[in-house]
Amino acid sequence: MGNYLIEIAHLVLRYFHVIAGIAWIGASFYFAWLDNSLQTPPKEKQDKGIKGDLWAIHGGGFYEVAKYTNGPEKMPTTLHWFKWEAYTSWITGILLFSLLYYVGADANLLDSAKSDLSKFAAITTSLASIAIGYIVYRLLCNSPLVKNGYLFTATIIALLALWTWGFDQLFADKAVYIHIGALIGTCMSGNVFQVIMPGQRYLVKEVEAGRIPDPAVGLKAKLCSIHNNYATLPIIFIMLSNHFSHTYTHQYGWVVLVALIVIGMWIRHYFNLKHRHINKPSILVSGIAAFFAVMLAIAPWESFETKVNTVQVSDQQAWTIIEQHCTECHSATPTSPLFTSAPLGFTIDSIEAAQTHSDNIYTRAVINQDMPLGNMNNMTPEERKTLAIWIENYRVAKGK
Ligand code: HEC
């Protein structure tokens, strides 16, 4: 019952997290596009203090949007704010993260091959490093460095690389990327909570009082908004990365992540320029080329070769290994206390099923070696080798 309740909590949190994240990133894309697409308005609008306007058509109607230099003469009765998308994304994200990586620390966070941190020490380190990462980012945003876009970006990337490397030293491969996701997500919602919202409240107060607001406050909020916008593509990749174990299980998985973050920001840059009618296809093309270069660099070439072994492994030997290390989870009736049904519906209940899914098994248990989950039942290198030979021989026999 207990693990079924956890399963439901997992579903509810993940569902809400995705919904809130879509709303937040959707709003970020929309407002970045809006801001970059504003044009100089006609004279009569300029006289009203409007600095940019834009026309759009959507859902069967025309929209006229105007951005004021300072603010409207009179506060509108209804003013729409955008903050709950960010807050709910963060709250559901942190809860989901805690459920999977803290409550489920044995399976998802700890890796005895990397460090012998106790569960408590690992969780404390994880929380502290995210908090410290956020504080460092906040301090950098308040430092003069923020005025130099290139230097600031380079510093942020160097720090992210340091944190990614550090997480990779301590935690299971599976937990590394999501830690960076949690850190970036915390910086993004922190931007909303600590800079953007206070800045906007100040703006409203000044406009209501009939004063001209200090433009520096608005600019600071705008800058945080831009940071958030550049973080969108990397964070979306990180949120999906659990499906792509060839990235995070690679020997240099942390370098792969840093490269993909830089590429994501670079591609975002292309779109941000394009909205301002600066078309630089070279950015998009080089970004996509770099992405495929990374994929090529981490390709598991070894697994593509046909291997002819002189050694034979019987079905019975292979089955003993699978039964000992896989079917406690990957069965129609799992016995592992962690699962009430097979993860991803993936079952290996017979030797025939193991043959059918042999490519998938080879990838996860031989190449990426991220199965068994967290190597919780201590599969040995010899057992992996035996399983590998059994699959390689099966492929040769099948002419695959
Ligand atoms: C303690 C539970 C557990 C054990 C034991 C385990 N796995 Fe998994 N396995 C999981 C979970 C959870 C997932 C889904 C998450 C993921 O893909 O990382 C998974 C996913 C997989 C997938 C991907 C399935 C798909 O449809 O994409 C394969 C393949 C796999 N495991 C193979 C194995 C093999 C082979 C073994 C034994 C050597 C094994 N697993 C042992 C928990 C386990």
Residues whose N, C-alpha, C, O or C-beta is under 5 A from the ligand:
A	BS01	HEC	N242 H325 C326 C329 S336 P343 L344 F346 N360 I361 R364 A365 M371 P372 L373
